[in-house]
Amino acid sequence: MKNLLIFSLLILCSIHVSAQRFEDYFEDRTLRLDYTFAGDDVLHQIYVDELVSLPHWYGRREHLAELPLKGNGQITIRSKADETVIYRHSFSTLFQEWLATDEAKHVQKSFENVFLVPFPKDSVEIKVELFDYHNEVVNSLTHTVDPKDILIRKAGERGITPYKILNQAADTTRCIHIAFVAEGYSEDEMDHYLDDCQKAIGSLFRHEPFKSMQDRFNIIAVQSASAESGTSEPAKGIWKNTVLGSHFDTFYSDRYLTTLHLKRLHDVLAGTPYEHIIILVNTDHYGGGGIYNSYNLSYTGGKNFLPVVVHEFGHSFGGLGDEYAYGNDDPIYFSDTEPWEPNLTTKATAFIKWENLIKEGKAGLYEGGGYLEKGVWRGSENCRMRTNEEPEFCAVCQQALIQLINFYTK
């Protein structure tokens, strides 16, 4: 019990403040923060793009000033009146992934980023911080938001994309809201899309701990039709007109399937009950991607569709790291820095995150993970975060997911 308590305290990364009551500081609305992150591997910049007001808030109402995971970036909101920290959020981004590529050494680029926070009743100070792969702050932006600002755009009040409820939580005010989004499905293919959604849900809830905690998830299927079926494959010279403009060959990796159009994605979702996002892409070309607290995107037309969508959800929802070795170029994990991902360790600290499971004989230390063959350890020989063939999350990943689900719903 002592080790489990220590683990819980570490993973929650909470700051020493008294608990904030949601109704004291926030309305039942969402403030959508649109930013542009730009630069190269040396210079990083953060710019405010747009502020958007959405009806209702579908995120957590407890643990407001706490973080479940550190992430590669963080947002901290303080009350202007008394400087109290009233909300915190962590995330990862494609921009930060790109910074580790060779291209970032020669080219400057910009990336859209969208974050959801509760809508403040009074003026607040919002601080955005980006961390490097040594967990050092490399850039930050602090700006003030006046909730009465007439230039905060209202969205989601009309013209809402049609959606269907696929899994209703036992308590929709204290649950995890997930939205499936159709990408590359034409209007005539919506039945096919809904069938793919049902298959994905069935696969997710066959895995623990989601199986035992299914009643804490509220899941919808957003029926966003595309003008053309499929997705873009730049390496083949194929460019499709789809609702989210997704494509393979992200960072010139043939199976890395993403969308860079996050504002378009959130415009499609405006007015629907959502916080976490799973994009299903109508293609039989193998691939996908998952970015912590951003989105999970998966192909749907092949034999590995179901394991891939669950694996990518492990990234986007659970903040879990990849446990396989892919290549030793452009490393993002280093011996002097402990990964924030709860299922990877570089042994940079004396305490191992899953020490309690090691003592119980449920986990160990297996070298190889985070795309590296040496210097990064995982908790089990195999896991859903390592191979498509493994049918379950390992004990380490399950423990981390249980902690996270409880954080959002208790």
TAFENSUL-V359531 format. One record per pair of residues at least 24 apart in sequence whose C-alpha atoms are under 7 Angstrom apart, sorted by the first residue. I is the first residue (numbers start at 1). J is the second residue. D is the distance in Angstrom with one decimal. If there is no record, write none. Layout:
# TAFENSUL-V359531
i=I j=J d=D
i=I j=J d=D
This chain:
# TAFENSUL-V359531
i=3 j=356 d=5.5
i=4 j=356 d=6.1
i=7 j=353 d=6.3
i=11 j=68 d=6.0
i=11 j=69 d=6.2
i=12 j=66 d=6.8
i=12 j=67 d=5.6
i=12 j=68 d=4.5
i=12 j=69 d=6.5
i=13 j=66 d=6.6
i=13 j=67 d=5.5
i=13 j=68 d=6.4
i=13 j=69 d=6.8
i=14 j=66 d=4.5
i=14 j=67 d=5.9
i=15 j=66 d=6.4
i=19 j=63 d=6.9
i=20 j=64 d=6.4
i=20 j=86 d=6.2
i=22 j=61 d=5.7
i=25 j=120 d=5.8
i=25 j=121 d=5.6
i=26 j=118 d=6.2
i=26 j=119 d=5.5
i=26 j=120 d=4.4
i=26 j=121 d=5.1
i=27 j=119 d=5.6
i=27 j=120 d=6.2
i=27 j=121 d=6.0
i=28 j=56 d=4.8
i=28 j=57 d=5.2
i=29 j=54 d=5.9
i=29 j=55 d=4.9
i=29 j=56 d=3.9
i=29 j=57 d=4.7
i=29 j=118 d=6.1
i=29 j=119 d=5.2
i=30 j=54 d=4.9
i=30 j=55 d=6.3
i=30 j=56 d=5.9
i=30 j=57 d=5.0
i=30 j=116 d=6.5
i=30 j=117 d=5.8
i=30 j=118 d=4.7
i=30 j=119 d=4.9
i=31 j=116 d=6.0
i=31 j=117 d=5.3
i=31 j=118 d=5.7
i=31 j=119 d=4.7
i=32 j=114 d=6.8
i=32 j=115 d=5.8
i=32 j=116 d=4.8
i=32 j=117 d=6.5
i=33 j=114 d=5.6
i=33 j=115 d=5.1
i=33 j=116 d=6.3
i=34 j=113 d=5.8
i=34 j=114 d=4.6
i=34 j=115 d=6.7
i=35 j=112 d=6.2
i=35 j=113 d=5.2
i=35 j=114 d=6.3
i=36 j=110 d=6.4
i=36 j=111 d=5.7
i=36 j=112 d=4.9
i=36 j=113 d=6.0
i=37 j=95 d=6.8
i=37 j=110 d=5.6
i=37 j=111 d=5.3
i=37 j=112 d=6.6
i=38 j=109 d=5.6
i=38 j=110 d=4.0
i=38 j=111 d=6.2
i=39 j=108 d=4.9
i=39 j=109 d=5.6
i=39 j=110 d=6.5
i=40 j=99 d=6.4
i=40 j=104 d=5.0
i=40 j=105 d=6.4
i=40 j=107 d=6.4
i=40 j=108 d=4.8
i=40 j=109 d=6.7
i=41 j=99 d=5.1
i=41 j=104 d=5.3
i=41 j=105 d=5.6
i=44 j=139 d=6.4
i=45 j=139 d=6.8
i=46 j=141 d=6.3
i=51 j=152 d=5.1
i=51 j=153 d=6.3
i=52 j=152 d=5.3
i=52 j=153 d=4.6
i=52 j=154 d=5.7
i=52 j=155 d=6.7
i=53 j=152 d=6.4
i=53 j=153 d=5.9
i=53 j=154 d=4.7
i=53 j=155 d=6.2
i=54 j=154 d=6.3
i=54 j=155 d=5.5
i=54 j=156 d=5.8
i=54 j=270 d=6.7
i=54 j=271 d=6.5
i=55 j=156 d=6.5
i=55 j=157 d=7.0
i=55 j=271 d=6.3
i=57 j=118 d=6.1
i=58 j=177 d=6.6
i=58 j=273 d=6.4
i=58 j=274 d=6.2
i=58 j=275 d=6.2
i=59 j=275 d=6.3
i=60 j=408 d=5.6
i=64 j=88 d=6.4
i=68 j=404 d=6.5
i=68 j=407 d=6.9
i=69 j=340 d=6.7
i=70 j=340 d=5.8
i=71 j=340 d=6.4
i=72 j=130 d=6.3
i=72 j=131 d=5.3
i=73 j=129 d=5.4
i=73 j=130 d=4.4
i=73 j=131 d=5.7
i=74 j=128 d=5.9
i=74 j=129 d=5.3
i=74 j=130 d=6.8
i=75 j=126 d=6.9
i=75 j=127 d=5.6
i=75 j=128 d=4.7
i=75 j=129 d=6.5
i=76 j=126 d=5.8
i=76 j=127 d=5.2
i=76 j=128 d=6.7
i=77 j=124 d=6.5
i=77 j=125 d=5.7
i=77 j=126 d=4.6
i=77 j=127 d=6.5
i=78 j=124 d=5.6
i=78 j=125 d=5.2
i=78 j=126 d=6.5
i=79 j=123 d=6.7
i=79 j=124 d=4.7
i=79 j=125 d=6.4
i=80 j=123 d=5.7
i=80 j=124 d=4.9
i=80 j=125 d=6.0
i=91 j=292 d=5.6
i=91 j=293 d=5.2
i=92 j=291 d=6.1
i=92 j=292 d=5.2
i=92 j=293 d=6.8
i=93 j=291 d=6.4
i=100 j=330 d=5.9
i=101 j=330 d=6.2
i=112 j=260 d=6.8
i=112 j=261 d=6.7
i=112 j=262 d=6.0
i=113 j=262 d=6.2
i=114 j=262 d=6.4
i=114 j=263 d=6.6
i=120 j=147 d=6.4
i=121 j=147 d=6.6
i=122 j=146 d=6.7
i=122 j=147 d=6.2
i=123 j=147 d=6.1
i=133 j=332 d=5.8
i=133 j=333 d=6.6
i=134 j=337 d=5.5
i=155 j=270 d=6.1
i=156 j=270 d=4.3
i=156 j=271 d=3.7
i=157 j=271 d=6.2
i=160 j=270 d=6.6
i=160 j=271 d=5.8
i=161 j=222 d=6.6
i=161 j=223 d=6.6
i=161 j=224 d=6.5
i=161 j=268 d=6.3
i=161 j=269 d=6.9
i=162 j=222 d=6.0
i=162 j=223 d=5.6
i=163 j=220 d=6.4
i=163 j=221 d=5.3
i=163 j=222 d=4.2
i=163 j=223 d=5.5
i=164 j=220 d=5.4
i=164 j=221 d=5.2
i=164 j=222 d=6.7
i=165 j=219 d=6.1
i=165 j=220 d=4.3
i=165 j=221 d=6.5
i=166 j=219 d=5.5
i=166 j=220 d=5.2
i=166 j=221 d=6.8
i=167 j=218 d=5.4
i=167 j=219 d=4.9
i=167 j=220 d=7.0
i=168 j=217 d=6.8
i=168 j=218 d=4.7
i=168 j=219 d=6.5
i=169 j=215 d=4.8
i=169 j=216 d=5.2
i=169 j=217 d=5.0
i=169 j=218 d=4.7
i=170 j=215 d=5.3
i=170 j=216 d=6.4
i=172 j=218 d=6.8
i=174 j=409 d=5.2
i=175 j=216 d=4.9
i=175 j=217 d=5.6
i=175 j=218 d=6.7
i=175 j=408 d=7.0
i=175 j=409 d=5.2
i=176 j=216 d=6.2
i=176 j=217 d=4.8
i=176 j=218 d=6.0
i=176 j=408 d=6.8
i=177 j=217 d=6.1
i=177 j=218 d=4.9
i=177 j=219 d=6.0
i=177 j=273 d=6.6
i=177 j=274 d=5.0
i=177 j=275 d=5.4
i=177 j=276 d=6.3
i=178 j=218 d=6.2
i=178 j=219 d=4.8
i=178 j=220 d=6.5
i=178 j=274 d=5.4
i=178 j=275 d=5.9
i=178 j=276 d=4.7
i=178 j=277 d=5.7
i=179 j=219 d=5.8
i=179 j=220 d=4.9
i=179 j=221 d=5.8
i=179 j=222 d=6.6
i=179 j=274 d=5.4
i=179 j=276 d=6.4
i=179 j=277 d=5.1
i=179 j=278 d=6.2
i=180 j=220 d=6.1
i=180 j=221 d=4.6
i=180 j=222 d=5.8
i=180 j=277 d=6.1
i=180 j=278 d=4.7
i=180 j=279 d=5.6
i=180 j=280 d=6.9
i=181 j=221 d=6.2
i=181 j=222 d=5.0
i=181 j=223 d=6.6
i=181 j=224 d=6.5
i=181 j=278 d=6.2
i=181 j=279 d=4.7
i=181 j=280 d=6.2
i=182 j=222 d=6.5
i=182 j=223 d=5.8
i=182 j=224 d=5.2
i=182 j=225 d=6.7
i=182 j=279 d=6.2
i=182 j=280 d=5.5
i=182 j=281 d=6.6
i=183 j=224 d=7.0
i=183 j=226 d=6.6
i=183 j=242 d=6.6
i=183 j=243 d=6.2
i=183 j=244 d=6.4
i=183 j=279 d=6.6
i=183 j=280 d=5.9
i=183 j=281 d=4.8
i=183 j=282 d=6.4
i=184 j=226 d=5.4
i=184 j=228 d=6.3
i=184 j=229 d=4.5
i=184 j=230 d=4.4
i=184 j=231 d=5.8
i=184 j=242 d=5.4
i=184 j=243 d=7.0
i=184 j=281 d=5.8
i=184 j=282 d=5.1
i=185 j=225 d=5.7
i=185 j=226 d=5.6
i=185 j=229 d=5.2
i=185 j=230 d=6.8
i=185 j=282 d=5.9
i=186 j=225 d=5.0
i=186 j=226 d=4.9
i=186 j=227 d=6.0
i=186 j=228 d=6.1
i=186 j=229 d=5.7
i=187 j=225 d=5.1
i=190 j=223 d=6.8
i=197 j=221 d=7.0
i=200 j=306 d=5.9
i=200 j=309 d=6.9
i=203 j=306 d=6.0
i=204 j=310 d=5.8
i=207 j=392 d=6.0
i=208 j=398 d=6.7
i=209 j=398 d=6.0
i=209 j=401 d=7.0
i=209 j=402 d=6.4
i=229 j=282 d=6.8
i=230 j=281 d=7.0
i=230 j=282 d=5.0
i=230 j=283 d=5.1
i=231 j=283 d=6.6
i=255 j=286 d=6.3
i=255 j=287 d=4.4
i=255 j=288 d=6.8
i=256 j=287 d=5.7
i=256 j=288 d=5.7
i=256 j=289 d=6.2
i=257 j=287 d=5.6
i=257 j=288 d=4.6
i=257 j=289 d=5.8
i=258 j=288 d=6.9
i=258 j=289 d=6.1
i=258 j=297 d=6.5
i=276 j=317 d=6.9
i=290 j=315 d=5.1
i=290 j=316 d=4.9
i=291 j=315 d=5.9
i=291 j=316 d=4.6
i=292 j=316 d=3.9
i=292 j=317 d=6.0
i=292 j=319 d=5.2
i=293 j=317 d=6.0
i=304 j=388 d=6.9
i=307 j=388 d=5.5
i=308 j=388 d=6.8
i=311 j=384 d=6.1
i=311 j=385 d=5.8
i=318 j=401 d=5.9
i=321 j=370 d=6.4
i=322 j=369 d=6.4
i=322 j=370 d=5.3
i=322 j=371 d=7.0
i=322 j=385 d=5.5
i=322 j=386 d=6.2
i=323 j=368 d=7.0
i=323 j=369 d=4.0
i=323 j=370 d=5.5
i=323 j=378 d=6.4
i=323 j=385 d=5.6
i=323 j=386 d=4.6
i=324 j=368 d=6.5
i=324 j=369 d=4.6
i=324 j=370 d=6.3
i=324 j=371 d=5.5
i=324 j=386 d=5.0
i=325 j=368 d=5.9
i=325 j=369 d=5.2
i=325 j=370 d=6.4
i=325 j=371 d=3.8
i=325 j=372 d=4.6
i=325 j=373 d=5.2
i=326 j=371 d=4.4
i=326 j=372 d=6.5
i=327 j=371 d=5.8
i=327 j=372 d=6.1
i=328 j=371 d=6.8
i=328 j=372 d=5.4
i=335 j=375 d=6.6
i=342 j=400 d=6.3
i=343 j=378 d=6.1
i=343 j=379 d=6.8
i=343 j=396 d=6.1
i=343 j=397 d=5.9
i=344 j=376 d=6.7
i=344 j=377 d=5.8
i=344 j=378 d=5.1
i=345 j=376 d=5.7
i=345 j=377 d=5.3
i=345 j=378 d=6.7
i=346 j=375 d=5.9
i=346 j=376 d=4.8
i=346 j=377 d=6.2
i=354 j=396 d=6.3
i=362 j=395 d=6.5
i=363 j=395 d=6.6
i=363 j=396 d=6.9
